[in-house]
Every structure is written in C-alpha cells, then in structure tokens.
C-alpha cells in the first residue's frame, strides 16, 4: 500500500477547513484511507539517518501527514487528487468533467512511432497541458506524482516510463525511435556535458536512484529515444530526460509522453497525470490531444479520458453490504465517491458513470464496495448469519495455543519470525556444508537475499531475534511455536480429480437406475405411510450409498498419473526454545522439555523402549560435539536438544553461550 506525504497546512488550505489530527483521521477513515503518521521533514530524516545527520539540521519543521492509499487508487497519489476526492466526498463540489480537446489554432501535435521501437518498448502515448500555472508546491507535487506512479503501476519504469517537457522549448512533430546506443547523444537532465547513451550507462551506474532502471534496456542492441523535428533529444526512456526540455516553475505548456511495454497501463498513467494537473490550466480540466502515428499507418488520439457506464441493481447492493437503502440514496452515495449515478426507469437499476480518474473500477463489485465505503462500515449493523455453522480450531492449532502459555509461564518470551530466510541461514550458518544437503523448498525468483528458501528449522529465526536484542539484560529466553516447510516427495497427493468428482463422471447407468428406484420407493412410502414400504425405501437408500462409494473408488483406481500432482513438500509444526546467558544453561532447556512432556502426559522411558520419551546421543554440526541429543518419542526421533556450537553463535553475531531445544508437536495431535 503506497504512502503519500502531504503538508498539513497546504492540505487544509486546499480543503478550506482546519482539522485536529484526530478529526482528520476520522475523515480519512470515512473515505477509506488511513492517516498513518503525523511527522515533519526533520523527524523523517532523523528516523532514517539518525539525529546526527547533517541533512536534518536544515530540514523543515512543517507538519506532514503521511496517508496510506489503496494501491489501485492512482488518483489519490498526490495532494490534488486527495483534495478533489475529499471535496466531492464531503459534498463541497461536484465531480469535475474532464475533456480532451483539439488545439484552437493549427493541427493536432503528432508523435511518430518508428518500426524499431517494436524491439524494445513498442507503445507510446502523449498529451499537452496548455497555459499551466505552477507554484512551487504544485510543481513539487507534479514531480512527486510521477515518482509515485513509477514505483506503483509503472513497476519501477519496467512497464511505463513518464517524460514531461517544456513544450515551448521543442518543436513538433516528435519522433519515437529505437537506435543503437552509440548513435544517441544529448545533454541529460541537470548536466552540462553531452553524453552518448553508452556513456550514460556508465555515468549513472553509481547513481543512487537511476542505477536501478539501467538493466531495463542495458542489454538491448537498441535504446528507445524521443526527439523533435530539429533532432533535439527529449528523453531516453526509461532512464533520463534531456536537459534542453526540462520543466521549471515558469513553464506554461507541458508536453507529456509515456513509453510503455503495456499500452493499458500507459493509458491509465497519462489519464491520471492529466486529470490531476489540468486543474491548473486556464481551461480547467482539459488537455490537448496528441496524435500517435504507428508504423502501419494507424493513428490514435491521446489522452482518451474515456467515461464508461455500468448498470447495477440497488437491491443487490443492499443485499451484498447488509443495508436497506433506497435506490435514490445509493445513487447519492456513489456520487460522493466520484461515481455520478442516476436512476433508470423503474427505480430498481442505477446507471453509474465511471470517470477517467477511477481506473480501479473494473467490475460491478468495485461499485458495490464504494457504496459500502460511502455508507460507512461502522454504520452497517451487525447481524447473525442466516446459516448455522460450528467453527472449530484445527487440532494442531489448539495444541499449539495450549502449550504457549505454560512455556511463557516458564519465563520464555514468544517470538514470531519470518517463514522465509536465506540459504545460508539454514545451511552454512548451522554448520552444514551446502544447501543441497538441506530439504529446503526454494523460492523461484527471490527479490532479496534474506528470503530465498522456506525455513527448515525455527532455530535461525530465534538466533537472529536474540542478536537484534543483545542490549537486553541476560538471560534472554526466547521460544516460537510455528511451522517449518520440508521437501518431501512422499507427502500427500493433491488430487486434481476433485473437480472432476464434482462433475460426477463416476455416475454410471447402473447407479442411475438405483437412484430412480430409490425415488420411486420414497414416493410410494410417502403416499402409503406403510412400514413395509419404508423398509424397502431404507434398504434401497443404503444400497445407493454403498454403490456410490464403490463407483468413486473404482473411478479413482482407473485414473492415470496425469490426473495426479505431487505437492512435494509438507508443513510441520514445531516448538523451538533458546536460552542465552553467561553460561549455556542446558538444565533450563532440559527442564522446559520435561515440562512440555509432563503437560502432554508423556512419561519418561526408563527402559528406552517404544513407550514414552528419552534422550539419545546424536551428532549435529549446529551443536557442541558430545552435548547434543535426539528426543525419542515412542521409538521415533521428534527433535534435538543441546548446547549450540560457538561457530554457529559467531555466524549469528552472538557472543554468549546458548542452549536450544527444537521438536515437532505433530506426533502428539
């Protein structure tokens, strides 16, 4: 969920009203948003870089509201969109009507697409904002919205890259082409020297922000480029714009271009930019067309700023949400969410107008959700469900909860660590030579080194928790009751045939005859009421039930291997506890194990047989040699206990000795 930061005083000025922090939090909640934090620029820098940071010394003390925005509400990612949405929601203004127009003089500006762009970024859209009046705050908001869109819907410029230019410094028609990097040469934004595209790859390879975008085109034989009729380069998407056409506070006419690999996303981005900032044009809420000419001769006008229409049932809205509003009232609620609505003849259906700002509305259910938001979730009365159901915990979860309290009463603090971890956490750091020797489930495309595999033991997570709390007084006693994931080819089979079973392919003609006879006998009994007829019906019903089971079993046995899919992994619920102190304190961990077994009513096995539990010497590289034992329960190993090896502690940046126990609780369920 993206978070935007808006200056409180600027926001209240735009809203025309002042709120306390609590009042504004309620306003946000009613609108479906959340006021995440009230802070200042100085506090934000101090939080990220520390109080001693030089950047915080000159930072502003102006109050900033950080507001969580739903990920699909692109129209709320800037101050302008937020104010517009709140003003309409509070009935202080009507939803604006956006329009795309042709220029008053001359022809529509053209953006010509060359065939080579198909090799890298095939799509482009554009728009022109005329007679724009920027202030410092609106200019900063314009730049910030582009950054928010880049990080959100544009997927860090991989899908869409935005370029904004001072239209008065360039001359159309514009050309969108793809050229070898050595043939592209221009002065990049905020630089004074001219570079080729190849040189820019090296120049920005260490840039804090831009280096992350270089891989998008770096390995391509051609780079996308946009230039005007004089050959002046406007941008090298998705990396950098040219310095020649950069916008400033004095810019009056803005040319916007969006290159993309996804045309739909590009249309959403251009619509959002235009709708949010066309309010600063002399002709409010209007933008000028740009004609995109494709290599095959096809032409398209952008921005589209399309208004769509959906029809919904007022009765269905009431039923889904659990309210009883009139159709007229529902229309008013939707209008507060910028979805202008009107009743159709008959009064049961509503025609909803979806503006170009609401690209998040893709289905009728999105409209019903907006009805619920406008009505207020807190205003929906709580009712008991019409159906009678009995909820029950899974046995393993119930046992886990029953064990948590006694372990906490023994002086241990519960931790909840990540299910994913790095490969080294479950292998090298625990003294295992290679990850190949660990039955770990790997993540196919991990985004970070910290989350590469599913954990096979709870121990690394607890050791990292202790390492992060080394300043706490000793002893540090931590435990966790959670799942590990183990690779297991013999795990239960997920039967694909379940869906087939629902379609009843096992329902043979013989079964059909038996069911028909059962129905006939049932109606015969209902008509006569005789006991003899009931006995005949009951006997046939029993026969049908048995026949169905036999038919299903026969069908399963006849299925081929293609109808089955192996999961190849299983979850296992475990308890892990670690005692960290000036000495290992093995007796503390041993005492905890005995306490757990006492609670589970498992006796100590004096004879080391298959009844009860006992400890058996074991070797594990994570533990001291000679100070590690397996926990044997009813003849099977369910875990290990011992003193952790100093090398393991060092790899987790721990200096104090630790003892640990880890065991599976599933055998006790």
C-alpha positions in Angstrom: 0.0 0.0 0.0 1.7 3.3 -1.1 2.0 6.1 1.4 1.9 9.8 0.4 3.2 12.7 2.4 1.3 16.0 2.2 1.9 19.2 4.1 -0.8 19.7 6.6 -1.3 23.4 6.2 -1.3 23.2 2.4 -3.9 20.4 2.6 -6.2 22.3 5.0 -5.9 25.4 2.8 -7.0 23.4 -0.3 -9.8 21.8 1.7 -10.9 25.2 3.0 -11.2 23.9 6.6 -8.9 23.1 9.5 -9.0 19.9 11.5 -7.3 18.5 14.5 -5.2 15.3 13.9 -8.0 13.1 15.4 -10.7 14.8 13.3 -8.7 14.4 10.1 -8.0 10.8 11.0 -11.8 10.2 11.1 -12.3 12.0 7.8 -9.7 9.7 6.2 -11.2 6.6 7.7 -14.7 7.5 6.4 -13.2 7.9 3.0 -11.5 4.5 3.1 -8.0 5.9 3.9 -5.7 5.8 6.9 -3.7 8.6 8.5 -0.5 6.6 9.1 1.7 9.2 10.8 1.9 12.8 11.8 5.5 13.9 11.4 7.9 16.6 10.0 10.6 16.5 7.4 13.2 16.8 10.1 11.8 13.9 12.1 11.6 11.7 8.9 15.3 12.3 8.1 16.3 11.7 11.8 14.4 8.5 11.8 16.0 7.2 8.6 19.6 8.5 9.1 19.9 9.3 12.8 19.7 12.5 14.9 23.3 13.4 14.0 22.6 13.6 10.2 23.7 16.9 8.7 20.6 16.8 6.4 18.3 17.0 9.4 19.8 20.3 10.5 18.4 22.4 7.7 15.2 20.3 7.3 11.7 21.9 7.7 9.6 21.6 10.8 6.4 21.9 8.8 3.9 19.2 9.8 3.4 16.4 7.3 0.6 14.0 7.1 1.6 10.5 5.9 -1.5 8.8 4.5 -1.9 5.2 3.3 -3.6 5.0 -0.1 -5.1 1.8 -1.6 -2.7 0.5 -4.2 -5.3 0.8 -7.1 -6.4 4.4 -6.3 -3.8 6.1 -8.6 -6.0 9.3 -8.5 -5.2 9.8 -4.7 -1.4 9.6 -5.0 -1.0 13.4 -4.9 -2.4 16.4 -3.0 -4.6 17.5 -5.9 -6.3 14.1 -6.3 -6.7 13.7 -2.5 -8.3 17.1 -2.1 -10.6 16.6 -5.1 -11.7 13.2 -3.7 -12.4 14.6 -0.2 -14.2 17.7 -1.5 -16.5 15.5 -3.6 -17.0 13.1 -0.7 -18.0 15.9 1.6 -20.4 17.3 -1.0 -18.4 20.5 -1.2 -18.0 20.2 -5.0 -19.4 18.2 -7.9 -17.2 15.7 -9.7 -15.3 17.6 -12.4 -15.8 16.8 -16.0 -12.6 16.1 -17.9 -12.3 16.5 -21.6 -9.6 16.1 -24.3 -9.7 18.9 -27.0 -8.0 19.8 -30.2 -5.9 22.9 -30.3 -7.7 26.2 -31.0 -5.2 27.0 -33.8 -3.2 24.7 -36.0 -3.3 20.9 -36.2 -3.0 18.3 -33.5 0.6 17.6 -32.5 2.0 14.4 -33.8 4.2 11.7 -32.3 5.5 9.4 -35.0 6.5 5.9 -34.0 9.3 4.1 -35.9 9.3 0.3 -36.6 12.4 -0.4 -34.5 10.6 0.5 -31.3 8.9 -2.9 -31.5 12.2 -4.4 -30.5 12.2 -2.8 -27.0 9.2 -0.5 -26.0 6.5 -0.6 -28.7 3.9 1.7 -27.2 3.8 5.5 -26.6 1.0 7.9 -25.6 1.1 11.6 -25.1 -0.8 14.8 -24.0 -0.3 18.5 -23.8 -1.4 20.7 -20.9 -1.8 24.3 -22.1 -1.4 27.6 -20.2 -0.4 25.9 -17.0 0.4 27.9 -13.8 2.8 26.2 -11.5 3.6 27.2 -7.9 6.5 25.7 -6.0 4.2 23.4 -4.2 2.2 22.3 -7.3 5.5 21.8 -9.2 6.8 19.6 -6.4 3.5 17.6 -6.4 3.7 17.2 -10.2 7.2 15.6 -9.9 6.2 13.6 -6.8 3.2 12.1 -8.6 5.4 10.9 -11.4 7.7 9.2 -8.9 4.7 7.5 -7.1 3.3 6.3 -10.4 6.7 5.0 -11.5 7.0 3.0 -8.2 3.4 1.7 -8.4 1.6 1.0 -11.6 4.7 1.5 -13.8 6.5 -1.2 -11.9 9.7 0.9 -11.5 9.5 2.0 -15.1 9.6 -1.5 -16.5 6.0 -1.2 -17.8 5.7 2.5 -18.3 8.2 5.5 -18.2 6.9 9.1 -17.9 8.6 12.0 -19.6 7.5 15.6 -19.1 8.9 18.5 -21.1 8.6 22.3 -21.6 6.6 22.3 -24.9 7.8 25.8 -25.8 11.4 24.7 -26.0 10.9 22.0 -28.6 9.3 21.8 -32.0 7.0 19.0 -33.3 6.3 16.7 -34.9 8.0 14.4 -32.5 9.6 11.0 -33.3 9.8 7.9 -31.2 12.6 5.7 -32.4 15.0 2.9 -31.2 18.6 3.4 -32.1 22.0 1.8 -31.3 23.3 3.4 -28.1 26.3 4.9 -29.8 24.1 6.9 -32.1 22.2 8.6 -29.3 23.9 11.7 -28.0 22.4 14.5 -25.8 22.8 16.5 -22.6 20.9 14.7 -19.8 18.8 16.4 -17.2 20.7 18.7 -14.8 24.0 18.1 -16.6 26.1 20.4 -18.8 28.1 17.9 -20.8 26.9 15.9 -23.8 27.0 12.0 -23.5 26.2 9.1 -25.7 23.7 6.5 -24.4 26.6 4.1 -23.8 28.4 6.7 -21.7 25.3 7.4 -19.7 25.0 3.7 -18.7 28.5 4.0 -17.1 27.8 7.5 -15.8 24.6 6.5 -13.9 25.8 3.1 -12.8 26.6 4.5 -9.4 23.6 6.9 -9.2 21.5 6.3 -6.1 18.2 6.5 -7.9 18.8 5.9 -11.6 21.0 2.8 -11.4 18.1 0.5 -10.7 16.5 1.4 -14.1 19.6 0.7 -16.2 19.1 -3.1 -16.6 15.7 -2.5 -18.3 17.4 -1.5 -21.6 21.1 -2.0 -20.9 21.5 -5.4 -22.7 19.3 -4.3 -25.7 21.0 -3.6 -29.1 18.8 -0.6 -29.5 17.7 2.1 -27.0 14.4 4.0 -27.2 14.7 7.7 -27.8 12.3 10.6 -28.4 13.4 13.7 -30.3 11.8 16.7 -32.0 11.8 17.9 -35.6 15.2 19.6 -35.1 16.8 16.4 -33.7 16.8 17.6 -30.1 16.5 14.6 -27.8 13.7 14.9 -25.3 14.2 11.7 -23.4 16.0 8.4 -23.2 13.2 6.3 -21.7 13.1 4.8 -19.1 16.4 6.4 -17.8 16.5 10.1 -18.1 15.1 13.2 -19.8 17.1 15.7 -21.8 18.2 18.9 -20.1 17.0 21.1 -23.1 13.3 20.5 -22.4 13.2 20.3 -18.6 10.2 21.9 -17.0 10.6 24.8 -14.5 8.3 27.0 -12.4 8.0 29.3 -15.4 6.8 26.5 -17.8 3.4 27.3 -19.3 2.9 24.4 -21.7 3.8 20.9 -20.8 4.2 18.0 -23.3 3.8 14.6 -21.6 4.9 11.3 -23.2 4.7 7.8 -21.8 6.6 5.0 -23.4 5.5 1.5 -22.4 5.5 -2.2 -22.9 1.9 -2.3 -21.6 -0.5 0.1 -23.5 -3.3 -0.2 -21.0 -1.0 0.9 -18.2 0.3 3.8 -20.3 -3.3 5.0 -20.9 -4.0 4.9 -17.1 -0.9 6.8 -16.3 -1.5 9.6 -18.9 -5.1 9.9 -17.8 -4.1 10.2 -14.2 -1.4 12.9 -14.8 -3.8 14.9 -17.0 -6.8 14.7 -14.6 -4.8 15.7 -11.6 -3.0 18.7 -13.0 -5.4 20.0 -15.7 -7.0 22.0 -12.9 -4.0 24.4 -13.1 -4.7 25.1 -16.8 -6.6 28.3 -17.8 -9.2 26.0 -19.3 -9.7 23.8 -16.3 -9.9 20.0 -16.5 -9.0 20.0 -20.2 -6.0 18.6 -22.1 -4.9 18.8 -25.7 -4.7 15.7 -27.9 -1.5 14.2 -29.2 -1.8 12.1 -32.3 0.3 9.0 -32.2 1.1 7.6 -35.7 2.2 4.0 -35.8 4.4 2.4 -38.5 1.5 0.6 -40.1 -0.3 3.9 -40.6 -2.7 3.5 -37.7 -3.3 6.7 -35.7 -4.6 7.1 -32.2 -5.5 10.3 -30.2 -4.4 10.5 -26.6 -5.3 11.1 -23.8 -8.6 9.2 -24.2 -10.2 10.5 -21.0 -13.0 8.0 -21.6 -16.2 7.9 -19.5 -17.6 4.4 -19.1 -21.1 3.3 -17.9 -22.1 0.4 -15.7 -25.6 -0.6 -14.6 -26.1 -2.0 -11.1 -29.1 -3.2 -9.1 -29.9 -1.3 -5.9 -31.3 -4.4 -4.3 -28.1 -6.3 -4.9 -26.1 -3.5 -3.4 -28.2 -3.7 -0.2 -28.0 -7.5 -0.1 -24.2 -7.7 -0.5 -23.5 -4.9 2.0 -26.2 -5.7 4.5 -28.1 -2.4 4.4 -31.6 -1.3 3.4 -31.1 2.0 1.5 -33.5 3.4 -1.2 -32.2 3.4 -4.8 -32.0 7.2 -4.7 -29.9 7.1 -1.5 -27.5 4.6 -3.1 -27.1 6.9 -6.1 -26.2 9.8 -3.8 -23.6 7.6 -2.0 -22.0 6.7 -5.3 -21.9 10.3 -6.4 -19.9 11.1 -3.2 -17.2 8.6 -4.5 -16.9 10.5 -7.8 -19.2 7.9 -9.5 -22.0 10.0 -10.7 -25.2 7.9 -10.7 -28.8 8.2 -11.9 -31.9 6.1 -11.5 -33.2 4.3 -14.6 -36.9 4.0 -15.3 -38.5 1.6 -12.9 -36.3 2.7 -10.0 -34.5 -0.6 -9.5 -31.4 -0.1 -11.6 -28.8 2.6 -11.4 -26.6 3.9 -14.3 -23.2 4.7 -12.9 -20.7 6.9 -14.8 -17.1 5.9 -14.3 -14.7 8.9 -14.9 -11.2 8.6 -16.3 -9.8 9.1 -12.7 -11.4 5.8 -11.5 -9.4 3.2 -13.5 -9.7 1.0 -10.3 -13.4 0.3 -11.1 -13.2 -2.8 -13.4 -16.3 -4.7 -12.2 -19.7 -4.1 -10.6 -18.3 -5.4 -7.3 -15.9 -2.4 -7.2 -19.0 -0.1 -7.3 -20.7 -2.1 -4.5 -17.6 -1.6 -2.4 -17.7 2.2 -2.9 -21.4 2.1 -1.8 -20.2 0.5 1.4 -17.4 3.0 1.9 -19.7 6.0 1.4 -22.3 4.5 3.7 -19.7 3.9 6.3 -18.5 0.5 7.5 -19.2 1.5 11.1 -22.8 2.3 10.2 -23.5 -1.3 8.9 -25.5 -3.1 11.6 -24.0 -6.3 12.9 -26.3 -9.3 12.3 -26.1 -13.0 12.9 -25.7 -15.1 9.8 -28.7 -16.9 8.5 -26.9 -20.2 8.4 -26.0 -22.3 11.4 -22.3 -23.3 11.5 -20.0 -24.7 14.1 -16.4 -23.4 14.0 -13.6 -25.4 15.5 -9.8 -25.0 15.7 -7.6 -27.4 13.9 -6.2 -29.9 16.5 -2.6 -28.8 15.8 -3.5 -25.1 16.3 -5.4 -25.9 19.5 -2.4 -27.9 20.9 -0.1 -25.0 19.9 -2.2 -22.5 21.9 -2.4 -24.8 24.9 1.4 -25.1 25.0 2.2 -21.4 24.5 1.0 -20.3 27.9 2.9 -22.8 30.1 6.1 -22.1 28.1 5.6 -18.3 28.7 5.0 -19.1 32.4 8.4 -20.8 32.5 10.0 -17.5 31.7 10.3 -17.6 28.0 9.2 -14.8 25.6 7.4 -15.8 22.4 8.8 -14.6 19.0 7.2 -14.7 15.6 9.8 -14.8 12.9 9.7 -15.0 9.1 8.9 -18.2 7.4 11.3 -17.3 4.6 15.1 -17.0 5.2 18.4 -17.0 3.3 20.0 -20.2 2.1 23.0 -19.6 4.5 20.6 -19.3 7.5 19.6 -23.0 7.2 22.9 -24.4 5.9 26.3 -22.7 6.3 25.4 -20.8 9.5 24.3 -24.1 11.1 27.5 -25.9 10.1 26.1 -27.7 7.1 28.4 -27.6 4.1 25.9 -26.9 1.3 22.2 -26.0 0.9 21.9 -29.1 -1.3 22.1 -31.2 1.9 19.1 -29.4 3.4 15.5 -30.5 2.4 14.6 -26.9 1.7 11.9 -25.5 -0.6 13.4 -22.8 -2.7 11.8 -19.6 -3.9 11.9 -19.5 -7.7 12.7 -15.8 -8.1 13.7 -14.3 -4.7 13.6 -10.5 -4.5 16.1 -10.3 -1.7 18.9 -12.5 -0.2 17.0 -12.6 3.1 14.1 -14.5 1.6 15.5 -17.3 -0.6 14.1 -20.5 0.9 11.4 -21.7 3.3 12.8 -22.3 6.7 13.5 -26.0 7.6 14.1 -25.1 11.3 13.0 -22.4 13.7 16.4 -22.0 15.2 17.9 -19.3 12.8 14.9 -17.0 13.3 15.3 -17.1 17.1 19.0 -16.6 17.0 18.6 -13.6 14.8 15.9 -12.3 17.2 18.4 -12.7 20.1 21.1 -11.0 18.0 18.8 -8.0 17.5 18.2 -7.8 21.2 21.8 -8.2 22.6 21.4 -5.0 24.6 18.6 -6.6 26.7 19.7 -7.9 30.2 20.6 -11.6 30.5 19.2 -14.2 30.4 17.4 -13.9 27.1 14.9 -16.8 26.8 13.0 -16.9 23.5 10.6 -19.5 22.1 8.5 -19.9 19.0 5.7 -22.3 18.1 5.3 -22.3 14.3 5.6 -24.2 11.0 8.6 -25.2 9.1 8.5 -26.4 5.4 10.2 -29.6 4.4 10.7 -31.1 1.0 9.0 -34.4 1.0 8.3 -36.4 -2.2 6.2 -38.8 -0.2 3.8 -36.1 1.0 0.1 -36.3 0.5 -1.1 -36.1 -3.1 -3.2 -33.1 -4.2 -5.9 -34.8 -6.3 -6.7 -32.8 -9.4 -9.6 -35.2 -9.9 -11.6 -33.4 -7.2 -13.1 -31.0 -9.7 -13.9 -34.0 -11.9 -15.6 -35.8 -9.0 -17.9 -32.8 -8.6 -19.0 -33.3 -12.2 -19.7 -37.0 -11.3 -18.0 -38.9 -14.2 -18.2 -42.0 -11.9 -22.1 -41.8 -12.1 -22.8 -44.9 -14.2 -26.1 -46.1 -15.8 -26.4 -48.8 -13.1 -26.3 -46.0 -10.4 -28.8 -44.0 -12.3 -31.2 -47.0 -12.2 -30.7 -47.5 -8.5 -31.4 -43.8 -7.8 -34.5 -43.9 -9.8 -35.7 -46.9 -7.9 -34.9 -45.1 -4.6 -37.0 -42.1 -5.6 -39.9 -44.4 -6.7 -39.8 -46.2 -3.4 -39.7 -42.9 -1.5 -42.8 -41.5 -3.1 -44.5 -44.9 -2.6 -43.8 -44.7 1.1 -44.9 -41.0 1.3 -48.2 -41.9 -0.4 -49.0 -45.0 1.7 -47.2 -44.5 5.0 -46.8 -48.2 5.5 -43.8 -49.6 7.4 -43.2 -52.2 4.8 -42.8 -49.5 2.1 -40.4 -47.6 4.4 -38.2 -50.7 5.0 -38.0 -51.2 1.2 -37.0 -47.5 0.7 -34.4 -47.6 3.6 -32.8 -50.8 2.2 -32.6 -49.2 -1.3 -31.1 -46.0 0.2 -28.4 -48.0 1.9 -27.6 -49.8 -1.3 -27.3 -46.5 -3.2 -24.8 -45.1 -0.6 -22.7 -48.2 -0.8 -22.8 -48.2 -4.6 -21.7 -44.6 -4.8 -18.6 -45.4 -2.7 -17.8 -48.3 -4.8 -18.2 -46.3 -8.0 -15.9 -43.5 -6.7 -13.3 -45.9 -5.6 -13.3 -47.7 -9.0 -13.0 -44.3 -10.8 -10.0 -43.2 -8.7 -8.3 -46.5 -9.4 -8.8 -46.1 -13.1 -7.2 -42.7 -13.2 -3.8 -42.2 -14.8 -0.7 -40.5 -13.4 -1.6 -37.3 -15.3 -4.6 -36.9 -13.1 -2.4 -36.6 -10.0 0.0 -33.8 -9.0 2.5 -34.3 -6.2 2.9 -31.4 -3.8 6.5 -32.5 -2.9 6.6 -30.6 0.4 4.8 -30.5 3.8 4.4 -28.2 6.8 5.5 -29.4 10.2 4.5 -27.6 13.5 7.4 -27.3 15.9 8.4 -25.8 19.2 11.9 -24.2 19.4 13.3 -22.5 22.5 16.7 -21.0 23.2 18.3 -19.9 26.5 21.1 -17.3 26.1 23.1 -16.5 29.3 26.6 -16.2 30.7 26.6 -20.0 30.7 24.8 -22.3 28.4 22.2 -23.3 31.0 21.4 -26.7 29.5 19.4 -27.6 32.6 17.0 -24.7 31.8 16.2 -26.1 28.3 16.1 -29.7 29.6 13.7 -28.6 32.3 11.5 -26.9 29.7 11.4 -30.2 27.7 10.4 -32.1 30.7 7.7 -29.6 31.5 6.3 -29.9 27.9 6.3 -33.7 28.1 4.6 -33.5 31.5 1.8 -31.3 30.0 1.4 -33.8 27.1 1.3 -36.6 29.7 4.2 -38.4 28.1 6.2 -40.5 30.6 10.0 -40.7 30.8 11.1 -44.0 29.3 13.4 -45.7 31.9 13.9 -48.7 29.6 14.3 -46.7 26.4 11.6 -48.6 24.7 8.8 -47.6 22.4 6.7 -46.1 25.2 7.3 -42.6 26.5 10.3 -40.4 25.6 14.1 -40.4 26.3 17.2 -38.7 25.0 19.8 -40.4 22.8 23.2 -39.1 21.9 23.5 -37.6 18.5 25.8 -35.6 16.2 24.7 -32.3 14.7 27.1 -29.6 13.4 24.9 -26.9 14.9 25.6 -28.3 18.4 28.7 -29.0 20.6 30.1 -32.4 20.0 29.0 -34.6 22.9 26.4 -32.1 24.0 23.7 -32.9 21.6 20.9 -35.4 21.9 17.9 -36.6 19.9 14.5 -36.6 21.5 13.0 -40.0 21.0 9.2 -40.4 21.4 7.6 -43.9 21.1 10.7 -45.1 19.3 10.9 -42.2 16.7 13.1 -39.1 16.7 11.0 -35.9 17.0 13.7 -33.3 17.7 17.0 -32.3 19.2 18.3 -30.7 22.3 21.8 -29.4 23.2 24.3 -26.6 23.6 24.9 -24.6 20.4 28.4 -24.6 18.8 30.4 -21.4 19.2 30.9 -21.2 15.4 27.2 -21.1 14.9 26.8 -18.4 17.5 29.6 -16.4 15.9 27.9 -16.6 12.5 24.7 -15.1 14.1 26.8 -12.4 15.8 26.2 -13.8 19.3 28.9 -13.8 22.0 27.1 -15.5 24.9 26.6 -19.3 25.1 23.2 -20.7 24.2 21.4 -24.0 24.6 18.4 -24.9 22.5 15.6 -27.4 22.0 13.5 -28.0 18.9 10.9 -30.7 18.5 7.8 -31.5 16.4 4.5 -31.5 18.2 2.5 -33.2 15.4 3.0 -36.7 16.8 1.0 -35.5 19.9 -2.0 -34.3 17.9 
